[in-house]
Amino acid sequence: LKLVCKKSATAADALALLGLLEVKAGGQAHIKEGLLHLRKAIDLEPLNPDLIVMEALALQQEKSSYPKALDRYKKAVELLEGTNKAVPYELLCNIGVLCHETKIYKEALKYYVQALEILDKDVLNIENDKKKKEEKSDSIPIEHAANDMFWEFHEIGLVKAPPNESLTLQLMGDITSLKKGDHIRVGDKFVSEIVDIKEATIELKEAFVAPEKPKKEDKEKKDGDKDEKDGDKDEEMKEGEDEEEKKPSIHKLYIKRESKRLENHRTITIAFNIARVHENSGETLAAVELHKAIVKRVPAYVNCYLRLACIARDSGCLKECSAWLKLACTIAPGNPEVLTLVGNLHLSLCDWGPAQNVFDQLLLKRVSKVEAYSKLSMGNIFFANLDNPKTYGKNLKKAVDLYKSILVKDKANAYAA
């Protein structure tokens, strides 16, 4: 790439790719050089969305540059839409991730939903064979309002509603797909839950009020006067309108059912990201529902087990946390992140011996991602066991040595300090 750039100063693609590789190489000098190459490439072709995406990818490598990366991604989307080109769903996912990381949760959800809508257009996504239907029938239902991007209302027939406010509606025709607990929609707006079904009558959780029928406007005489005959006609019309208002009204009935979105393997990661946004924005029940729905469809999706374990732990449900971790250990034995959480659970229960065994295993694996946390946890174990005078000095020294070893690699680690 350097050779190409030397021979042609206008090779924008080569400059951009070289810049991205320089940034990924790491180190301040490489990052600075890489961003400079990318800027030169964009100066040569300022309306090329691919180059702007590459710059965004480069900026995304550093957490401090997330807002800049987000701005560049949005610029790329703007250019693609301006030239009527399709926006890749991966691009929208990246924007969603950066919005999430910068705590703009509503915007993150908006971009994730847009990514799902792009995948909906894929013919492969909307195919639904018998096998998939069988799998779906045994799946975890998605019903939470915050997960409305994964369900939809299907028209199933008609209902008859009394003129006044009512908790019961009359089914019209043979509608056998309804059951107690189903969520339904009547007409365009009213949504409720079925609490009971008796023959052709459904009882609702909330009372249904039929929308008002439009009234006919009184015709005004051109001269503004009415004779007796006209007055009689008006009275008859009013009586007819009153009778009409007393009659039951008929409305379309819709049932809430899960959409086909989770049948596409490419939507699973987006669904997981949406569940994480729910966690961060306080929608814990919606997050749990979505994580459970994912593992039902993709039993090997370890990250969902870990999140369910974390949610259970944070809620004080340690037995449930343990159950999710056991499942994770069965699916991914030796996974560093799983072992870290197992050790963390032992620490919260003050099971020092089992916790020490877990973190010893992790330190032997030398996984850089969890090494500092493992050392910190081991230091905490020794520091928590200073009550025996015979081992006091030994345990204190081990704790200090572990904390110091973390600070050698990361001087900004406040926990070790």
C-alpha positions in Angstrom: 0.0 0.0 0.0 2.9 2.4 0.8 4.3 1.6 -2.6 1.0 2.4 -4.4 0.7 5.7 -2.4 4.3 6.7 -3.4 3.6 6.0 -7.1 0.2 7.7 -7.2 -0.6 10.6 -4.9 -4.3 10.4 -5.9 -4.9 6.7 -5.0 -7.6 7.6 -2.4 -8.7 3.9 -1.7 -5.1 2.9 -1.0 -4.5 5.9 1.2 -7.7 5.2 3.2 -6.9 1.5 3.6 -3.3 2.2 4.7 -4.6 4.7 7.2 -7.0 2.2 8.7 -4.3 -0.4 9.0 -2.0 2.1 10.7 -4.7 3.0 13.3 -5.4 -0.7 14.0 -1.6 -1.3 14.5 -2.0 0.9 17.7 0.3 3.4 19.4 -0.1 7.1 19.2 2.4 7.6 16.3 0.6 5.0 14.2 -2.9 6.4 15.0 -1.8 9.9 14.1 -0.3 8.8 10.9 -3.3 6.7 10.0 -5.8 9.4 10.6 -3.7 11.7 8.4 -3.8 9.3 5.5 -7.5 8.9 5.9 -8.0 12.7 5.9 -5.9 13.0 2.7 -8.0 10.3 1.0 -11.3 12.1 1.9 -9.9 15.4 0.7 -9.4 13.7 -2.7 -12.9 12.2 -2.8 -15.1 14.2 -0.2 -18.3 12.6 -1.5 -17.2 9.0 -1.3 -19.1 7.3 1.6 -16.8 4.3 1.7 -13.9 6.5 2.7 -15.9 8.2 5.4 -16.9 4.8 6.8 -13.3 3.8 6.9 -12.4 7.0 8.8 -15.3 6.2 11.2 -13.9 2.7 11.8 -10.5 4.1 12.5 -11.9 6.7 15.0 -14.0 3.9 16.7 -10.8 2.2 17.8 -10.4 4.9 20.6 -13.2 5.4 23.1 -12.4 9.1 23.4 -13.1 9.4 19.6 -16.6 7.8 19.7 -18.5 11.1 19.2 -16.4 11.9 16.2 -16.8 8.3 14.8 -20.6 8.7 15.3 -20.6 11.9 13.4 -18.7 10.4 10.4 -21.0 7.3 10.3 -24.0 9.6 10.1 -22.3 11.6 7.3 -21.8 8.4 5.4 -25.5 7.5 5.7 -26.5 11.0 4.6 -24.3 10.6 1.4 -25.6 7.1 0.6 -29.2 8.3 1.0 -28.5 11.4 -1.0 -27.4 9.2 -4.0 -30.3 6.7 -3.5 -27.9 3.9 -2.6 -28.8 1.2 -0.1 -27.5 1.8 3.5 -26.0 -1.5 4.7 -27.5 -2.8 8.0 -24.0 -3.2 9.5 -23.5 0.5 9.2 -26.7 1.3 11.1 -25.7 -1.3 13.7 -22.3 0.5 14.2 -24.2 3.7 14.7 -26.4 2.0 17.2 -23.4 0.6 19.1 -21.8 4.1 19.3 -25.0 5.7 20.5 -25.3 3.0 23.2 -21.7 3.6 24.2 -22.2 7.3 24.4 -25.5 6.8 26.4 -27.9 8.0 23.8 -30.2 5.1 24.3 -33.3 6.2 22.4 -31.2 6.9 19.3 -29.4 3.6 19.7 -32.8 1.8 19.6 -33.9 3.8 16.6 -30.8 2.8 14.5 -31.1 -0.9 15.6 -34.8 -0.9 14.5 -33.7 0.6 11.1 -31.2 -2.2 10.7 -33.9 -4.8 11.4 -36.1 -3.1 8.8 -33.4 -3.4 6.2 -33.0 -7.1 7.0 -36.8 -7.5 6.7 -36.4 -6.7 3.0 -34.2 -9.7 2.5 -36.2 -12.5 0.9 -34.3 -15.2 2.9 -35.5 -13.5 6.1 -39.2 -13.8 5.4 -39.2 -17.4 4.3 -40.9 -19.5 6.9 -40.8 -23.3 6.4 -42.6 -25.9 8.6 -39.5 -26.6 10.6 -39.1 -23.0 11.6 -42.8 -22.9 12.6 -42.3 -25.9 14.9 -39.2 -24.3 16.5 -41.1 -21.0 16.9 -44.1 -22.7 18.7 -41.8 -23.8 21.5 -40.0 -20.4 21.7 -40.1 -17.9 24.6 -43.0 -15.4 23.8 -41.9 -11.8 23.2 -44.7 -9.6 24.7 -43.1 -6.6 26.5 -44.0 -3.2 25.1 -40.3 -2.2 24.9 -39.7 -5.2 22.5 -42.5 -4.2 20.1 -40.0 -4.3 17.2 -40.2 -8.2 17.5 -43.9 -8.6 17.4 -46.8 -7.4 15.3 -50.7 -7.5 15.2 -52.4 -9.9 12.8 -56.0 -9.5 11.7 -58.1 -12.6 12.7 -61.7 -11.5 12.3 -64.4 -9.2 13.6 -65.9 -8.4 17.0 -69.2 -6.8 18.0 -69.0 -4.1 20.8 -71.9 -2.6 22.8 -72.5 1.1 22.4 -71.4 1.9 26.0 -68.1 1.2 27.8 -67.7 -2.6 28.2 -65.3 -5.2 29.4 -66.8 -7.9 27.1 -66.9 -8.2 23.3 -68.8 -10.6 21.1 -66.8 -12.7 18.6 -68.2 -12.9 15.1 -67.7 -16.1 13.2 -65.5 -19.1 14.1 -62.3 -17.6 15.8 -60.4 -20.5 17.5 -56.9 -19.0 17.7 -57.6 -16.9 20.8 -56.7 -18.0 24.4 -56.7 -16.5 27.8 -53.7 -14.2 28.3 -53.5 -13.2 24.6 -53.0 -9.5 23.8 -55.4 -8.1 21.2 -56.1 -4.9 19.3 -59.6 -3.7 18.5 -59.7 -1.3 15.6 -56.8 1.0 15.1 -55.8 1.9 18.6 -57.4 0.0 21.5 -55.1 -2.7 23.0 -55.9 -5.0 25.9 -55.4 -8.5 27.3 -57.9 -11.3 27.3 -58.7 -12.4 30.9 -61.4 -15.0 30.0 -63.2 -16.6 27.1 -66.7 -17.9 27.4 -68.1 -19.4 24.2 -68.2 -16.5 21.7 -67.5 -13.8 24.3 -64.1 -12.4 25.4 -63.5 -10.6 28.6 -60.9 -7.9 28.6 -58.5 -6.4 31.2 -59.5 -2.8 30.2 -62.9 -1.6 29.1 -63.4 -0.9 25.4 -65.2 2.3 24.4 -66.4 2.4 20.8 -65.2 5.5 19.0 -67.9 8.1 18.4 -69.6 7.9 15.0 -69.5 11.1 12.9 -72.8 13.0 13.2 -74.5 14.5 10.2 -74.4 18.2 10.1 -77.7 20.0 10.1 -78.5 21.5 6.7 -79.0 25.2 6.8 -81.7 26.8 4.7 -80.4 29.4 2.3 -82.9 31.9 3.7 -82.2 30.8 7.3 -85.9 29.9 7.9 -87.5 26.4 8.4 -91.0 25.5 7.8 -93.0 22.9 9.9 -92.3 20.1 7.4 -88.5 20.7 7.6 -88.7 20.7 11.4 -90.4 17.3 11.3 -87.7 15.9 9.1 -85.0 17.2 11.4 -86.7 15.5 14.4 -86.9 12.2 12.4 -83.2 12.4 11.5 -82.2 13.0 15.1 -84.3 10.0 16.3 -82.7 7.9 13.6 -79.2 9.0 14.7 -80.1 8.2 18.4 -81.3 4.7 17.3 -78.1 4.2 15.3 -75.9 5.2 18.3 -77.7 2.5 20.5 -76.8 -0.3 18.1 -73.7 -2.5 18.6 -70.6 -1.5 16.5 -68.5 -3.9 14.5 -64.7 -3.7 14.6 -61.7 -5.5 13.2 -59.9 -7.8 15.7 -56.1 -8.3 15.7 -54.0 -10.6 17.8 -50.4 -9.9 18.9 -48.0 -12.5 17.7 -44.2 -12.6 17.4 -42.8 -11.5 14.1 -40.3 -13.5 12.0 -37.3 -11.3 12.7 -35.5 -13.6 15.1 -35.6 -16.4 12.6 -32.8 -14.6 10.7 -29.5 -15.4 12.3 -28.2 -11.9 11.4 -30.8 -10.2 13.6 -29.7 -12.1 16.8 -26.7 -9.8 17.4 -29.0 -6.8 16.9 -31.5 -8.3 19.3 -28.7 -8.8 21.9 -27.6 -5.2 21.5 -31.2 -4.0 22.0 -31.4 -6.1 25.2 -28.2 -4.4 26.4 -29.8 -1.0 25.7 -32.8 -2.1 27.7 -30.5 -3.0 30.6 -28.8 0.4 30.6 -32.1 2.3 30.2 -33.8 0.6 33.2 -36.0 -1.8 31.1 -34.8 -4.9 33.0 -37.9 -7.1 32.3 -37.7 -6.3 28.6 -34.0 -7.2 28.6 -34.6 -10.5 30.4 -37.4 -11.5 28.0 -35.2 -10.8 24.9 -32.1 -12.6 26.3 -34.3 -15.7 27.1 -35.8 -15.5 23.6 -32.3 -15.5 22.1 -30.9 -18.5 24.0 -34.1 -20.5 23.2 -33.4 -20.0 19.5 -29.5 -20.0 19.7 -28.6 -22.2 22.8 -24.8 -21.5 22.2 -25.2 -17.7 22.6 -23.1 -17.5 25.8 -23.2 -13.7 26.2 -27.0 -13.9 26.9 -26.4 -16.4 29.7 -23.8 -14.1 31.2 -26.1 -11.1 31.0 -28.9 -13.1 32.6 -26.5 -14.1 35.3 -25.4 -10.5 35.9 -29.0 -9.3 36.0 -29.9 -12.0 38.5 -26.9 -11.2 40.7 -27.6 -7.5 40.6 -31.2 -8.2 41.7 -30.0 -10.3 44.6 -31.2 -13.6 43.1 -27.9 -15.6 43.6 -29.5 -19.0 43.1 -30.8 -17.9 39.7 -27.4 -16.4 38.9 -25.7 -19.7 39.7 -28.2 -21.6 37.5 -27.5 -19.3 34.5 -23.7 -19.6 35.0 -23.9 -23.4 35.2 -25.6 -23.4 31.8 -22.9 -21.1 30.4 -20.2 -23.4 31.8 -21.9 -26.4 30.1 -22.0 -24.6 26.8 -18.6 -22.9 27.0 -16.3 -24.6 29.5 -13.2 -22.7 30.1 -14.5 -19.4 28.6 -12.7 -16.6 30.5 -15.7 -14.4 30.8 -17.8 -17.2 32.2 -15.1 -18.2 34.7 -14.8 -14.5 35.7 -18.4 -14.3 36.6 -18.3 -17.7 38.4 -15.4 -16.3 40.5 -17.3 -13.1 41.0 -20.3 -15.1 42.4 -18.1 -17.0 44.8 -16.6 -13.7 46.0 -20.1 -12.2 46.7 -20.8 -15.3 48.8 -17.4 -15.1 50.5 -16.5 -18.6 49.2 -12.8 -17.7 49.2 -11.4 -21.2 48.3 -13.5 -21.8 45.2 -13.1 -18.1 44.1 -9.3 -18.5 44.4 -9.3 -21.7 42.3 -11.3 -19.9 39.5 -9.0 -16.8 39.4 -5.9 -19.1 39.5 -7.2 -20.8 36.4 -7.7 -17.5 34.7 -4.2 -16.2 35.5 -2.7 -19.4 34.1 -4.6 -18.8 30.9 -3.0 -15.4 30.6 -6.0 -13.8 28.9 -5.2 -10.1 28.7 -8.9 -9.1 28.8 -9.5 -10.5 32.3 -5.9 -10.6 33.7 -6.1 -7.3 35.6 -9.6 -8.2 37.1 -8.3 -11.7 38.1 -5.2 -10.2 39.8 -7.4 -7.6 41.6 -9.8 -10.3 42.7 -7.0 -12.5 44.0 -5.6 -9.5 45.9 -9.0 -8.9 47.4 -9.2 -12.6 48.5 -5.8 -12.3 50.4 -6.7 -8.9 51.8 -10.0 -10.3 53.1 -8.2 -13.0 55.0 -6.0 -11.1 57.4 -7.7 -12.3 60.6 -5.3 -15.2 61.3 -2.1 -13.8 62.9 0.0 -16.6 61.5 -0.8 -15.8 57.9 -1.3 -12.1 58.3 2.1 -11.0 56.9 2.1 -13.5 54.1 -1.4 -12.7 52.9 -0.8 -8.9 53.2 2.4 -9.2 51.1 0.6 -11.3 48.4 -2.3 -8.7 48.2 0.2 -5.8 47.9 2.3 -7.6 45.2 -0.8 -8.3 43.2 -2.1 -4.7 43.4 1.4 -3.4 42.4 1.6 -5.7 39.5 -1.6 -4.3 38.1 -0.3 -0.7 38.5 2.9 -1.6 36.6 0.8 -2.2 33.5 -2.0 0.3 34.2 -1.1 3.3 36.4 -4.7 4.6 36.1 -6.3 1.5 37.7 -8.1 3.2 40.6 -9.2 -0.1 42.2 -5.6 -1.4 42.5 -4.4 2.0 43.7 
